[in-house]
Amino acid sequence: MEYLAERGQIGSTATSVLDDGNEPRIELSLLGAFGLHIDRRPIDLPGAAQRVLAFLALEDRPVRRERLAASLWTDFPEERAGANLRAAL
C-alpha cells in the first residue's frame, strides 16, 4: 500500500489500484461501500467474502486460516469459524 500511496494511486476514496500493463486492473475500495472492480467491471461478492478480502488486503503479510477465521467470526467457536471461512471462500 505504501508503494501505491507514493505513486498517488491511493486517494481519499482509499482505492488500491494494481496495474502493470499485463495483468488485469484490480481496484478495491474499502472506505464507504465495499467495491471491487476488475478491468473496470464491478465484481459482486457476498458479505462474508467481502470481509475476507478486506481483511487480507489490509494485512502486510500472509495470514493463517485459523487467525483469519478467529478474527472475522469472533463470536463463534473455532470449528464453526473455520466452517464459515470455508463457506466464504
Secondary structure, DSSP 8 states (H G I E B T S, - for coil): -HHHHHTT---TT-EEEE--SSS--EEEE-SSS-EEEETTEE----HHHHHHHHHHHH-SS---HHHHHHHH-TTS-HHHHHHHHHHH-
